[in-house]
Amino acid sequence: MAKIETIRHSLSHIMALAIQEMYPKVKFGIGPVIENGFYYDFDLSSPISQDDLPKIEKKMRELIKKDLGFKKKTIS
């Protein structure tokens, strides 16, 4: 995986954790890296608005500062 793809992949996990902490009842779909970024499908009881995006970004930055790290787990 190229460096930028690794960064995008990591950020998708950080975003998912931020969303999960902010919206505990969220249901996740897929969240792949794509050519120009990444996306994540999730189901919430109400839609996320433009006003929510800075709050999500702030939560992501807080998580990054915690330096939680990543552990790869292979399940077969």
N, C-alpha and C positions, 0 to 999 in steps of 0.2 A: 504494500500500500504506500503510495507517495506521501510525503510529509504533510501536504495540505489536506489530503484525504484523512490522514490520521487525526489531524487537528479537528476537522469537521466531525469525524466519528466521535471523538471525545466530547466535543461541544454538544452533540446530540444527546449523549448520556447525561451531561450536566443539565441541559435544558429539561430532560425528562425528570430528573430528580427535583429540580426547582418546581416544575409543574406539580409533581406529586406532593411536595411539601405544601404548596399553596392551595392545591385543590385535591384533598385526600381521596375523594371518591372518583377521581379520573380513571378512565379505562383507556389503555394504550393499544394502538394498532402498530403499524410498522413505522420505522424512522430511519430510512436509508440515507447514505451520502449520495448526492447526485453531482452532476458535472460542475455546477456553479454554487454549491452549498450543501444543504441537507434539509430535510423536512421531517415532521413527525405527525402522524395521524393520532388524534386522541378524541375521546368523547367526554364532554362535560355537560352538566345539567343546563348551563347557560353559555353562550358564546363568549370568547375572549374579545375584548374591544381594543382599539388603538391605545386607550388609556391604560390598559393592563400591561402592555408591552414593556414600558420602562420598569414596572414593578418586577416583571419576570426577569428582565436583564439584571436588575439590582440583586435579585435572589441568586442568579447565576454567578455574579461577581463575588457574592458572599461565599458561595460554595467553593469557588476557585481559590479564594484566599484561605480556606480551611485545608487546602492541599490534601484532600482525601485519598487521592491515588486511585488507580484502577487495578483490578485483579481479573485476569482472564480465566474463565472456567469453561472447560470443554465437557459437554454432556453428550453421551452417545446412546 
